[in-house]
Amino acid sequence: MTDLVKYVDTNIGTIGHLLTSTAPTVLMPHGMMKAEAQFNPESKDRYLSDKIYSFSAGFCYIMPTYACGSYRENASAFDHDFETASPCEYSVLLEDSGINASFTADRHSAIFRFDLPKAVNLMLYVQEEVRFDGRRITVGHEAPRDGRVGVDIWGDKNMAIGVIELSEDFKAQKVATDLPRHDCWMLRIDKPGTLYVKCARSYIDLEQAIDNLEREIPDFDYDAVLNRCRAAWNEKLGRIKVEGGSEDDKKCFYTAIYRALSRMECISEYGRYWSGYDNSVHDDEGHEFYTNDGLWDTFRCAHPLQQMIEPEVHRDIIESYIRMYKQSGWMPLFPRVTGELPIMLGNHTAPLFLDSAVRGMDFDLKTAYEGVKHNAMCRTMLPWSNAEITELDRCYFEKGFFPALERDRKEYVPEVHHFENRQCVAVTLENAFDDWCISKMAEMLGYTEDAEYFAKRAQNYRNLFNPETKFMSPKTIDGNWLPDFDPYCDGGQGGRAFFAENNAWIYTLNVMHDNEGLIELFGGEDEFNARLDQLYIEQPRPSKFTYLGQFPDSTGLVGQFPMGNEPSFHIPYLYNYSGQPHKTQRRVRELMKLWFTATPLGICGDEDGGAMSAWFVYSAMGFYPVCPGSGVYDLGSPIFDRIVISDGKTEFEIVAEGASDRSKYIVSAELNGEKLDGVQFDVNAVSKGGKLLLKMSERPM
């Protein structure tokens, strides 16, 4: 098997452009165990941390030291030149002690290796009660059926049940710690040499955690675990093989696949799983259970990518969403282990299910439809809320738009989030797209009346297009345009009165299901192309630093276009719909070259569950799902000479003849020997297997 892991550098993106950076996480693909170095908690830029404070195994933190001070005092300086960061192993020299530390992971377990020059204190930080039995330490007892969870160092909710076993004898002593919500145990290791620490976690109970450890790491064979983890990643990375491009291109590409296949998280434990949607343990019944997702981010291209290259996993992901609905009565949008978090906006399980159905996946479409329709009719569209419908939703149902709050009026709807506000334009546009998806699902099921109803709602985007300004703009509940609307910087922090993390320049172009209709509203292709051209040169107002202070998610700026935020992902491909596909090809290449690099600064925005990396994977291969559920891919411009995509059964080959930095334009395209009519092709062409031949040129034809 080709070793593609060598191209993955998990330090890519570990400096954030403005907000959150990535972490150099070690895990199996979709693994439940995530092992990480814990850096300075006061710095969100992991790569710039001055010290390593501990190593995490999900339910505990450990740190070898010759001192016995506070959590901060036990931290050690380190040097990235003495560090290895890959999907299957992280290793580093702790400079203050001279200890070499390494770790690797299996699905529910991890093993740490510490090379000790002399006797050491291993500091163990835990949230729950511990018990000692020889060299074995157990943490917690059973899953918190009442939803009680621990809180980790970053403030995230975290299930704290697990088992730890050391390869050497130790003496345990409880000591004081400055780490909030944690107890600290000092484990004295009197023997120098190599110390192994293996651990496993469970969301079910302690007995299952012990079973996970004994199944996966029965002894202290570090290399055996490392080899399994490396093999698992090589198998997944090998689903897409590329030729050509530079070494840095390959590093960016395979690191992006690693990020995209790290989520969702499989929490099945050998035939069983604990669900936070009914606080019960269930049998798998042939489908493993997945959670930890953020659909606002991932429906656009992360899920389509997973569906394309690992359909066997995505089938279980779809089943998991249906189970969550059956267990809770609502279709989740941001599922976590302990249940749904009310985050962001939209009813985006609709495109998730539609896209899977269009791609031929066999699942319970009827129940999936029941769930998304229930959300669409009974759950508020308000962002960051799980409330039932409000008068604002009824305005959408009856008048075809989600209403803005009148200026200088205090919010009077109690369900509106105090910080996230109404986001009324974004809510209208995103739910119009979701309603189109629901309409298409209804068509598949033969529900004609429902299909017509939701197809009509899908046109609601038209109600917020102001023909005078040609921007999507807010209306008050009486149907009047909100006065003095500024498409550049109106709406407060993140534009949240009207938008979600972006402004009107971006959301005006968020009509993925009806780009032709949007072009018509602009007055035709010429007017639409003029707006697209202007988007990339129009400067932030009143200044770039002021704009980024208001819109901190909108990084990777090119004019008004922010590559670093999800609602922008499809926009570079819109020239395909307005007769100028060569501009899509040039723009996509430029964005990849500018904002995706093999450096710690190499991801231009928040990674958000692999969403941004999935955009790069698709774009680097030369195509993209502009509208999930439409059944077509849009051509862009590949950076590799040859790409072979495999789903484990069939292979699809893309050959880009003459591709280079200069040769970015497609002058002809053939699919299985037949000339493509236009710049789109069927998504199912990939799963069926075959060949896409692209002839590239330095100048557009």
C-alpha positions as CSV (number, residue, x, y, z in Angstrom):
1,M,0.0,0.0,0.0
2,T,1.3,3.5,-0.9
3,D,2.3,5.5,2.1
4,L,0.3,8.7,1.7
5,V,0.4,9.5,5.4
6,K,3.8,11.1,4.6
7,Y,2.1,13.9,2.9
8,V,-0.2,14.8,5.8
9,D,1.1,17.6,8.1
10,T,-1.4,18.1,10.9
11,N,0.3,21.4,11.8
12,I,-1.2,23.0,8.6
13,G,-3.7,25.5,9.8
14,T,-2.5,25.6,13.4
15,I,-2.2,29.4,13.2
16,G,-5.6,31.0,12.7
17,H,-6.0,33.9,10.4
18,L,-8.3,35.6,12.9
19,L,-10.3,33.1,14.9
20,T,-9.8,29.4,15.6
21,S,-6.9,27.3,14.5
22,T,-6.7,23.6,13.9
23,A,-5.1,21.1,16.2
24,P,-2.5,18.4,15.4
25,T,-4.9,15.6,16.4
26,V,-4.0,11.9,16.3
27,L,-7.0,9.6,15.6
28,M,-8.4,6.8,13.4
29,P,-10.6,8.0,10.6
30,H,-13.8,9.1,12.4
31,G,-12.3,7.8,15.6
32,M,-13.8,8.2,19.0
33,M,-10.4,8.6,20.7
34,K,-8.7,11.8,19.9
35,A,-5.2,12.2,21.3
36,E,-3.7,15.6,21.4
37,A,-1.0,17.7,22.9
38,Q,-2.5,20.4,25.0
39,F,-0.9,23.8,24.3
40,N,-1.1,27.1,26.1
41,P,-4.9,27.5,26.8
42,E,-4.6,31.2,26.5
43,S,-3.5,31.0,22.9
44,K,-5.9,29.8,20.1
45,D,-2.9,29.5,17.8
46,R,-1.6,26.1,18.7
47,Y,1.6,26.4,16.7
48,L,2.6,29.6,18.4
49,S,2.2,28.2,21.9
50,D,5.4,28.5,24.0
51,K,4.8,25.3,25.9
52,I,3.1,21.9,26.0
53,Y,1.0,21.6,29.1
54,S,-0.1,18.0,28.9
55,F,-1.3,15.3,26.6
56,S,-5.0,14.5,26.2
57,A,-6.7,11.1,25.9
58,G,-10.2,12.6,25.8
59,F,-11.2,11.8,29.4
60,C,-7.9,12.6,31.1
61,Y,-4.6,14.6,30.8
62,I,-1.2,13.3,31.6
63,M,2.2,15.0,31.8
64,P,5.6,13.5,32.7
65,T,7.8,15.9,34.7
66,Y,10.6,16.0,37.2
67,A,8.7,18.7,39.1
68,C,5.6,18.6,41.1
69,G,4.1,22.0,40.7
70,S,0.9,23.5,39.3
71,Y,-0.5,22.6,35.9
72,R,1.3,25.6,34.4
73,E,4.6,24.9,36.3
74,N,4.6,21.4,35.0
75,A,4.5,22.6,31.4
76,S,7.5,22.2,29.2
77,A,9.1,24.2,26.4
78,F,9.3,22.5,23.0
79,D,10.8,23.1,19.5
80,H,8.8,22.3,16.3
81,D,12.1,21.2,14.8
82,F,12.1,18.3,17.2
83,E,8.4,17.4,16.6
84,T,6.5,15.1,14.2
85,A,2.8,15.8,13.6
86,S,0.9,13.2,11.5
87,P,-2.6,11.7,11.6
88,C,-1.3,8.5,13.2
89,E,1.5,9.8,15.5
90,Y,2.6,12.9,17.3
91,S,6.1,13.0,18.9
92,V,8.0,15.8,20.5
93,L,11.0,16.5,22.7
94,L,10.0,18.0,26.0
95,E,13.0,20.3,26.4
96,D,12.7,21.1,30.1
97,S,13.0,17.4,31.0
98,G,14.7,15.8,28.0
99,I,11.8,13.4,27.8
100,N,10.8,12.2,24.3
101,A,7.0,11.8,24.2
102,S,5.0,10.0,21.5
103,F,1.5,8.8,21.1
104,T,-0.8,7.0,18.6
105,A,-4.4,5.9,18.7
106,D,-6.9,3.2,17.8
107,R,-10.7,3.7,17.5
108,H,-11.5,4.0,21.2
109,S,-8.0,3.9,22.8
110,A,-4.5,5.5,22.7
111,I,-1.0,4.6,23.8
112,F,1.6,7.0,24.9
113,R,5.4,6.3,25.0
114,F,7.7,8.3,27.2
115,D,11.5,7.8,27.0
116,L,12.6,8.7,30.6
117,P,16.3,9.6,31.3
118,K,15.6,9.1,35.0
119,A,12.8,8.6,37.5
120,V,9.8,10.8,36.8
121,N,6.4,12.0,38.2
122,L,3.6,11.4,35.8
123,M,0.9,13.9,36.5
124,L,-2.7,12.7,35.9
125,Y,-5.5,15.2,35.7
126,V,-9.1,13.8,35.8
127,Q,-12.6,15.1,36.3
128,E,-14.2,12.0,38.0
129,E,-13.4,9.6,40.8
130,V,-10.4,7.3,40.2
131,R,-9.7,3.8,41.5
132,F,-6.3,2.1,41.6
133,D,-5.8,-1.6,40.9
134,G,-2.2,-2.5,40.5
135,R,-1.0,-0.7,37.4
136,R,-4.6,0.0,36.2
137,I,-6.5,3.2,36.9
138,T,-10.2,3.5,36.3
139,V,-11.9,6.9,35.9
140,G,-15.7,7.4,36.4
141,H,-18.1,4.5,36.4
142,E,-21.0,4.8,34.0
143,A,-22.4,7.1,31.3
144,P,-24.2,10.2,32.7
145,R,-27.7,9.1,31.9
146,D,-29.0,12.5,33.1
147,G,-26.8,14.3,30.6
148,R,-24.2,15.3,33.2
149,V,-20.8,15.7,31.5
150,G,-17.4,16.9,32.5
151,V,-15.8,20.0,31.0
152,D,-12.3,19.9,29.5
153,I,-9.5,22.4,29.5
154,W,-11.0,24.3,26.6
155,G,-14.4,24.5,28.1
156,D,-16.0,21.9,25.9
157,K,-18.4,19.3,27.2
158,N,-16.6,15.9,27.5
159,M,-17.6,12.5,28.7
160,A,-15.2,11.4,31.5
161,I,-15.2,7.6,31.6
162,G,-12.1,5.6,30.9
163,V,-9.3,3.2,32.0
164,I,-5.6,3.8,32.1
165,E,-2.8,1.2,32.5
166,L,0.9,1.8,32.9
167,S,3.7,-0.5,31.9
168,E,5.6,0.1,35.2
169,D,4.8,0.2,38.9
170,F,4.0,3.5,40.4
171,K,3.1,5.2,43.7
172,A,0.1,7.4,43.6
173,Q,-0.4,10.6,45.6
174,K,-3.2,13.2,45.3
175,V,-1.8,16.7,45.0
176,A,-3.2,20.2,44.6
177,T,-3.8,21.6,41.1
178,D,-4.7,24.9,39.5
179,L,-6.6,23.2,36.7
180,P,-10.2,24.1,37.1
181,R,-12.7,21.2,37.7
182,H,-9.9,18.6,37.8
183,D,-8.2,16.5,40.5
184,C,-4.5,15.8,40.1
185,W,-2.7,12.6,41.0
186,M,1.1,12.3,41.0
187,L,2.2,8.9,39.9
188,R,5.8,8.3,40.9
189,I,7.8,6.2,38.4
190,D,11.1,5.2,40.0
191,K,12.5,3.3,37.0
192,P,14.1,5.2,34.0
193,G,13.7,3.9,30.5
194,T,10.6,3.6,28.3
195,L,7.3,4.1,30.0
196,Y,4.1,3.1,28.1
197,V,0.7,4.5,29.1
198,K,-2.3,3.0,27.4
199,C,-5.9,4.2,27.9
200,A,-9.4,3.7,26.5
201,R,-12.6,5.6,26.9
202,S,-16.3,4.7,26.7
203,Y,-19.6,6.6,26.4
204,I,-21.4,3.5,27.8
205,D,-19.8,2.5,31.1
206,L,-16.5,1.6,32.7
207,E,-16.9,-2.1,31.8
208,Q,-17.1,-1.2,28.2
209,A,-14.0,1.1,28.5
210,I,-12.0,-1.9,29.9
211,D,-13.3,-4.1,27.0
212,N,-12.3,-1.4,24.5
213,L,-8.8,-1.4,25.9
214,E,-8.4,-5.1,26.1
215,R,-9.6,-5.6,22.5
216,E,-7.5,-2.8,21.0
217,I,-4.3,-2.7,23.1
218,P,-4.1,-6.0,25.0
219,D,-0.4,-5.4,25.6
220,F,2.0,-2.5,25.3
221,D,2.9,-3.0,21.7
222,Y,3.1,0.7,20.6
223,D,4.2,-0.1,17.1
224,A,1.3,-2.5,16.4
225,V,-1.2,0.3,17.3
226,L,0.8,2.8,15.2
227,N,0.8,0.5,12.2
228,R,-2.9,-0.1,12.4
229,C,-3.6,3.7,12.6
230,R,-1.2,4.3,9.7
231,A,-2.8,1.6,7.6
232,A,-6.3,2.9,8.3
233,W,-5.3,6.4,7.2
234,N,-3.5,5.1,4.1
235,E,-6.6,3.2,3.1
236,K,-8.8,6.3,3.4
237,L,-6.2,8.7,1.8
238,G,-5.8,6.1,-1.0
239,R,-9.4,6.6,-2.1
240,I,-8.0,9.5,-4.1
241,K,-4.6,9.2,-5.7
242,V,-3.0,12.1,-7.6
243,E,-0.1,12.6,-10.0
244,G,1.6,15.8,-10.9
245,G,1.4,19.0,-9.0
246,S,4.1,20.0,-6.5
247,E,5.1,18.3,-3.2
248,D,3.4,21.1,-1.3
249,D,0.2,20.6,-3.4
250,K,0.2,17.0,-2.3
251,K,0.7,18.0,1.3
252,C,-2.2,20.4,1.2
253,F,-4.4,17.9,-0.6
254,Y,-3.8,14.9,1.6
255,T,-3.9,17.0,4.8
256,A,-7.3,18.3,3.6
257,I,-8.6,14.7,3.2
258,Y,-7.4,13.9,6.7
259,R,-9.4,16.9,8.1
260,A,-12.5,16.1,6.0
261,L,-12.5,12.4,7.2
262,S,-11.9,13.2,10.9
263,R,-15.6,14.0,11.4
264,M,-18.3,12.8,12.0
265,E,-17.3,10.7,15.1
266,C,-18.2,7.1,15.3
267,I,-19.2,6.4,18.9
268,S,-20.3,2.7,18.4
269,E,-18.4,0.4,20.8
270,Y,-18.4,-3.1,19.4
271,G,-22.1,-3.4,18.6
272,R,-23.5,-0.9,21.0
273,Y,-23.7,2.9,21.5
274,W,-25.0,5.3,24.0
275,S,-27.3,8.0,22.6
276,G,-27.7,11.4,24.1
277,Y,-31.0,11.7,22.2
278,D,-32.8,9.4,24.6
279,N,-30.1,8.8,27.2
280,S,-30.1,5.1,26.5
281,V,-27.7,2.3,25.3
282,H,-28.7,0.7,21.9
283,D,-27.6,-2.1,19.7
284,D,-26.0,-1.1,16.4
285,E,-28.3,-3.4,14.4
286,G,-25.7,-3.4,11.6
287,H,-25.1,0.3,11.4
288,E,-22.6,2.1,13.5
289,F,-23.7,5.3,15.2
290,Y,-22.1,8.7,14.3
291,T,-22.4,12.1,15.9
292,N,-20.5,15.4,16.3
293,D,-21.4,17.3,13.2
294,G,-22.2,20.9,12.2
295,L,-24.4,20.8,9.2
296,W,-24.4,24.5,8.4
297,D,-20.7,24.0,7.7
298,T,-20.6,20.4,6.3
299,F,-23.7,20.0,4.1
300,R,-22.1,22.1,1.3
301,C,-19.1,19.8,0.4
302,A,-17.8,17.8,3.3
303,H,-20.7,15.4,3.3
304,P,-20.8,15.1,-0.5
305,L,-17.1,14.3,-0.4
306,Q,-17.5,11.6,2.2
307,Q,-20.5,10.2,0.3
308,M,-18.3,10.0,-2.9
309,I,-15.2,8.3,-1.4
310,E,-16.6,6.4,1.6
311,P,-20.3,5.6,0.9
312,E,-20.2,2.6,3.3
313,V,-19.5,5.1,6.2
314,H,-21.9,7.7,4.9
315,R,-24.7,5.2,4.8
316,D,-24.2,4.8,8.6
317,I,-24.1,8.5,9.0
318,I,-27.5,8.9,7.3
319,E,-28.9,6.1,9.5
320,S,-27.5,7.9,12.5
321,Y,-29.4,11.1,11.7
322,I,-32.6,9.1,11.3
323,R,-32.1,7.4,14.6
324,M,-31.5,10.7,16.3
325,Y,-34.9,11.9,14.9
326,K,-36.7,8.7,16.1
327,Q,-35.1,9.0,19.5
328,S,-35.7,12.7,20.1
329,G,-38.6,13.7,17.9
330,W,-36.6,16.4,16.1
331,M,-34.2,16.1,13.2
332,P,-30.8,17.4,14.6
333,L,-28.7,20.0,12.9
334,F,-25.6,20.2,15.2
335,P,-25.5,16.8,16.9
336,R,-23.1,16.2,19.7
337,V,-22.5,13.1,21.9
338,T,-24.8,14.5,24.6
339,G,-27.6,15.6,22.2
340,E,-28.2,18.5,19.8
341,L,-26.7,21.9,20.3
342,P,-28.8,24.8,19.0
343,I,-26.2,26.4,16.8
344,M,-26.3,28.4,13.5
345,L,-29.4,28.2,11.3
346,G,-31.1,26.4,8.5
347,N,-32.8,23.0,8.1
348,H,-29.8,21.4,6.4
349,T,-30.5,17.8,7.0
350,A,-32.7,18.3,3.9
351,P,-29.8,18.7,1.5
352,L,-27.9,16.0,3.4
353,F,-30.7,13.5,2.7
354,L,-31.5,14.7,-0.8
355,D,-27.9,14.6,-2.0
356,S,-27.6,11.1,-0.6
357,A,-30.8,10.0,-2.3
358,V,-29.8,11.5,-5.7
359,R,-26.5,9.7,-5.5
360,G,-28.4,6.4,-5.2
361,M,-28.0,5.6,-1.5
362,D,-30.5,3.2,-0.1
363,F,-32.0,4.4,3.2
364,D,-35.4,5.2,4.8
365,L,-36.2,8.3,2.7
366,K,-39.8,8.3,4.0
367,T,-38.7,8.7,7.6
368,A,-36.0,11.2,6.7
369,Y,-38.6,13.2,4.9
370,E,-40.9,13.1,7.8
371,G,-38.2,14.5,10.0
372,V,-37.1,17.4,7.8
373,K,-40.8,18.3,7.1
374,H,-41.5,18.3,10.9
375,N,-38.6,20.7,11.4
376,A,-39.8,22.9,8.5
377,M,-43.3,23.2,9.8
378,C,-42.9,23.0,13.6
379,R,-39.4,24.3,14.6
380,T,-38.5,27.9,14.6
381,M,-36.2,29.1,11.9
382,L,-34.5,31.4,14.4
383,P,-30.8,30.9,14.6
384,W,-29.4,29.3,17.8
385,S,-32.8,28.1,19.0
386,N,-34.7,24.9,19.4
387,A,-38.0,26.6,20.1
388,E,-41.2,25.9,18.3
389,I,-42.5,28.3,15.6
390,T,-43.0,32.0,16.4
391,E,-44.8,34.9,14.8
392,L,-41.6,35.4,12.8
393,D,-41.9,32.0,11.3
394,R,-45.5,32.6,10.5
395,C,-44.4,35.6,8.5
396,Y,-42.2,33.4,6.4
397,F,-45.1,30.9,5.9
398,E,-47.6,33.6,5.0
399,K,-45.7,36.4,3.4
400,G,-42.6,34.6,2.1
401,F,-39.8,36.2,4.1
402,F,-38.4,36.2,7.6
403,P,-38.9,39.7,9.0
404,A,-36.3,42.2,10.3
405,L,-36.7,44.1,13.5
406,E,-37.5,47.7,13.0
407,R,-34.6,50.0,13.6
408,D,-34.3,51.4,17.2
409,R,-37.0,49.0,18.4
410,K,-36.1,46.7,21.3
411,E,-36.5,42.9,20.5
412,Y,-39.9,41.7,21.6
413,V,-39.8,38.1,20.5
414,P,-38.5,36.1,23.5
415,E,-37.1,33.2,21.4
416,V,-34.6,35.5,19.6
417,H,-31.1,34.8,20.8
418,H,-29.6,37.8,22.6
419,F,-26.4,37.8,20.6
420,E,-27.2,36.0,17.4
421,N,-30.3,38.1,16.7
422,R,-32.8,37.3,13.8
423,Q,-30.4,37.0,10.9
424,C,-33.6,37.5,8.8
425,V,-32.1,37.6,5.3
426,A,-29.9,34.6,5.9
427,V,-32.7,32.7,7.4
428,T,-35.0,33.4,4.4
429,L,-32.4,32.4,1.9
430,E,-31.1,29.3,3.6
431,N,-34.5,28.0,4.4
432,A,-35.6,28.7,0.8
433,F,-32.8,26.4,-0.3
434,D,-33.8,23.8,2.2
435,D,-37.4,24.0,1.1
436,W,-36.3,23.3,-2.4
437,C,-34.5,20.2,-1.1
438,I,-37.7,19.1,0.7
439,S,-39.7,19.6,-2.4
440,K,-37.4,17.3,-4.3
441,M,-37.6,14.7,-1.6
442,A,-41.4,14.9,-1.8
443,E,-41.2,14.4,-5.5
444,M,-39.2,11.2,-5.1
445,L,-41.8,9.9,-2.6
446,G,-44.8,10.9,-4.9
447,Y,-46.1,13.5,-2.4
448,T,-47.3,15.9,-5.1
449,E,-49.1,18.4,-2.9
450,D,-46.1,18.7,-0.5
451,A,-43.7,19.0,-3.5
452,E,-45.7,21.9,-4.9
453,Y,-46.0,23.6,-1.5
454,F,-42.3,23.5,-0.7
455,A,-41.4,24.4,-4.3
456,K,-43.3,27.6,-3.8
457,R,-41.5,28.3,-0.6
458,A,-38.2,27.7,-2.4
459,Q,-38.9,30.9,-4.3
460,N,-39.1,33.0,-1.2
461,Y,-35.6,34.3,-1.9
462,R,-37.1,36.5,-4.5
463,N,-39.1,38.5,-1.9
464,L,-35.9,39.9,-0.4
465,F,-34.1,40.9,-3.7
466,N,-34.3,44.7,-3.9
467,P,-34.5,45.5,-7.7
468,E,-33.2,49.0,-7.1
469,T,-30.0,48.1,-5.3
470,K,-29.7,44.5,-6.6
471,F,-28.9,43.3,-3.1
472,M,-30.8,40.9,-0.9
473,S,-32.1,43.2,1.8
474,P,-34.2,43.0,5.0
475,K,-37.9,43.8,5.2
476,T,-40.0,44.5,8.2
477,I,-43.0,42.4,9.1
478,D,-45.3,44.9,7.2
479,G,-43.5,44.1,4.0
480,N,-41.5,47.4,3.7
481,W,-37.8,47.6,3.0
482,L,-35.8,48.5,6.1
483,P,-34.7,52.1,5.5
484,D,-31.1,53.1,5.1
485,F,-29.8,49.6,4.6
486,D,-26.0,49.3,4.0
487,P,-25.0,46.2,2.1
488,Y,-21.4,46.5,3.3
489,C,-21.5,46.6,7.0
490,D,-25.1,46.8,8.3
491,G,-26.5,44.4,10.9
492,G,-24.1,44.8,13.8
493,Q,-21.5,42.2,14.9
494,G,-21.2,39.6,12.1
495,G,-24.1,41.3,10.4
496,R,-26.3,39.1,12.7
497,A,-29.4,41.4,12.6
498,F,-29.7,40.3,8.9
499,F,-27.0,37.8,8.0
500,A,-24.9,35.0,9.4
501,E,-21.2,36.0,9.7
502,N,-21.3,37.7,6.3
503,N,-22.7,40.8,4.6
504,A,-25.1,41.4,1.7
505,W,-22.4,41.0,-1.0
506,I,-22.1,37.3,-0.1
507,Y,-25.7,36.4,0.9
508,T,-27.1,38.0,-2.3
509,L,-25.4,35.2,-4.2
510,N,-26.7,32.4,-1.9
511,V,-29.5,31.0,-4.1
512,M,-27.7,27.7,-4.9
513,H,-30.9,25.9,-6.0
514,D,-31.9,28.6,-8.6
515,N,-28.9,30.4,-10.0
516,E,-30.7,30.9,-13.3
517,G,-33.5,32.7,-11.4
518,L,-31.0,34.9,-9.5
519,I,-29.4,35.9,-12.8
520,E,-32.8,36.8,-14.1
521,L,-33.4,39.1,-11.1
522,F,-30.1,40.9,-11.9
523,G,-31.3,41.6,-15.4
524,G,-29.3,39.0,-17.3
525,E,-25.9,37.5,-17.6
526,D,-24.0,40.7,-18.3
527,E,-25.3,42.4,-15.1
528,F,-24.7,39.3,-13.1
529,N,-21.1,38.9,-14.3
530,A,-20.5,42.6,-13.6
531,R,-21.5,42.0,-10.0
532,L,-19.3,38.9,-9.7
533,D,-16.4,40.8,-11.2
534,Q,-16.9,43.7,-8.8
535,L,-17.2,41.3,-5.8
536,Y,-13.5,40.5,-6.0
537,I,-12.3,44.1,-6.2
538,E,-14.8,46.0,-4.1
539,Q,-13.0,47.0,-0.9
540,P,-14.2,46.5,2.6
541,R,-15.8,49.5,4.2
542,P,-15.0,51.7,6.0
543,S,-11.6,50.0,6.2
544,K,-10.3,46.4,6.1
545,F,-9.3,46.3,9.8
546,T,-12.7,47.8,10.8
547,Y,-14.5,45.3,8.6
548,L,-12.7,42.3,10.0
549,G,-13.5,43.5,13.5
550,Q,-17.1,43.4,12.6
551,F,-16.9,40.2,10.4
552,P,-14.1,38.2,12.0
553,D,-15.2,35.0,10.3
554,S,-14.7,36.6,6.9
555,T,-11.0,35.9,6.4
556,G,-9.2,35.1,3.2
557,L,-10.5,38.3,1.7
558,V,-10.3,39.1,-2.0
559,G,-12.3,42.3,-2.3
560,Q,-15.6,41.5,-0.6
561,F,-15.2,37.8,-1.1
562,P,-14.1,35.8,2.0
563,M,-12.6,32.5,1.2
564,G,-12.5,31.7,4.9
565,N,-16.3,31.3,5.5
566,E,-18.7,28.7,4.2
567,P,-21.4,30.8,2.5
568,S,-18.8,31.8,0.0
569,F,-17.7,28.3,-1.1
570,H,-19.9,28.0,-4.2
571,I,-19.5,31.6,-5.4
572,P,-16.3,31.2,-7.5
573,Y,-18.2,28.6,-9.6
574,L,-21.1,30.9,-10.4
575,Y,-19.5,32.1,-13.6
576,N,-20.4,28.7,-15.0
577,Y,-24.0,29.7,-14.9
578,S,-23.5,33.1,-16.6
579,G,-21.5,32.1,-19.7
580,Q,-18.0,32.8,-18.5
581,P,-16.6,29.5,-17.1
582,H,-13.0,30.6,-17.8
583,K,-13.4,33.1,-15.0
584,T,-14.4,30.3,-12.6
585,Q,-11.3,28.4,-13.7
586,R,-9.0,31.3,-13.1
587,R,-10.6,32.4,-9.8
588,V,-10.6,28.9,-8.3
589,R,-6.9,28.4,-9.1
590,E,-6.0,31.8,-7.6
591,L,-8.0,31.1,-4.4
592,M,-6.3,27.8,-3.9
593,K,-2.8,29.3,-4.5
594,L,-3.4,32.2,-2.2
595,W,-5.2,30.7,0.8
596,F,-4.3,27.0,1.0
597,T,-0.6,26.4,1.7
598,A,1.5,23.8,3.4
599,T,2.3,26.0,6.4
600,P,0.7,26.6,9.8
601,L,-1.1,29.5,8.2
602,G,-2.3,27.2,5.4
603,I,-6.1,27.3,6.1
604,C,-7.6,30.7,5.7
605,G,-10.6,30.4,8.0
606,D,-12.2,28.2,10.7
607,E,-11.9,24.5,9.6
608,D,-15.4,23.7,11.0
609,G,-15.4,19.9,10.9
610,G,-13.5,19.5,7.6
611,A,-15.7,21.8,5.6
612,M,-13.0,24.2,4.3
613,S,-10.6,21.3,3.6
614,A,-13.4,19.5,1.6
615,W,-13.7,22.6,-0.6
616,F,-10.0,22.4,-1.3
617,V,-10.1,18.7,-2.1
618,Y,-12.9,19.1,-4.6
619,S,-11.4,22.2,-6.2
620,A,-8.0,20.7,-6.5
621,M,-9.6,17.8,-8.4
622,G,-11.3,20.2,-10.7
623,F,-15.0,20.1,-9.8
624,Y,-17.4,21.1,-7.1
625,P,-21.0,20.4,-5.9
626,V,-22.4,24.0,-6.3
627,C,-25.9,22.8,-5.3
628,P,-25.9,19.6,-3.1
629,G,-28.9,17.5,-4.2
630,S,-28.9,18.9,-7.8
631,G,-27.2,15.8,-9.1
632,V,-24.4,17.6,-10.9
633,Y,-20.9,18.7,-10.4
634,D,-19.5,22.0,-11.8
635,L,-16.1,22.0,-13.5
636,G,-13.3,24.2,-12.1
637,S,-9.6,23.8,-12.8
638,P,-7.6,20.8,-11.4
639,I,-4.1,21.3,-10.1
640,F,-3.0,17.7,-10.7
641,D,-2.3,16.0,-14.0
642,R,-4.1,12.8,-13.1
643,I,-6.6,11.9,-10.3
644,V,-8.0,8.5,-9.6
645,I,-11.1,8.4,-7.2
646,S,-12.2,5.1,-5.7
647,D,-15.1,4.3,-3.4
648,G,-13.7,0.9,-2.7
649,K,-15.6,-0.7,-5.6
650,T,-15.1,1.4,-8.8
651,E,-12.6,3.9,-10.1
652,F,-13.1,7.2,-11.8
653,E,-10.1,8.8,-13.5
654,I,-9.6,12.5,-14.3
655,V,-6.8,13.4,-16.7
656,A,-5.9,17.0,-17.1
657,E,-3.7,17.1,-20.2
658,G,-1.2,19.9,-20.0
659,A,-2.2,21.2,-16.6
660,S,0.3,23.6,-15.0
661,D,0.4,26.8,-13.1
662,R,-0.2,28.7,-16.3
663,S,-2.4,26.1,-18.0
664,K,-5.5,26.5,-15.9
665,Y,-8.2,26.8,-18.6
666,I,-10.3,23.9,-19.8
667,V,-10.6,24.1,-23.6
668,S,-12.4,20.7,-24.0
669,A,-13.9,18.1,-21.8
670,E,-14.9,14.5,-22.6
671,L,-16.6,12.0,-20.2
672,N,-16.1,8.4,-21.2
673,G,-15.2,9.4,-24.7
674,E,-18.2,11.7,-25.3
675,K,-17.8,15.5,-25.4
676,L,-19.4,17.3,-22.4
677,D,-22.1,19.7,-23.3
678,G,-21.3,22.6,-21.0
679,V,-19.3,22.6,-17.7
680,Q,-21.3,20.2,-15.6
681,F,-21.5,16.4,-15.3
682,D,-23.6,13.9,-13.4
683,V,-22.4,13.2,-9.8
684,N,-23.1,9.5,-10.3
685,A,-20.5,9.4,-13.1
686,V,-17.9,9.1,-10.4
687,S,-19.5,6.1,-8.6
688,K,-20.2,4.3,-11.9
689,G,-16.5,4.6,-12.9
690,G,-15.0,5.9,-16.1
691,K,-12.8,8.7,-17.3
692,L,-13.0,12.5,-17.5
693,L,-10.5,13.9,-20.0
694,L,-9.8,17.6,-19.7
695,K,-7.5,19.4,-22.1
696,M,-5.9,22.4,-20.5
697,S,-4.5,25.6,-22.0
698,E,-2.8,28.8,-20.9
699,R,-5.5,30.9,-22.5
700,P,-9.3,30.4,-22.5
701,M,-11.0,29.5,-25.8
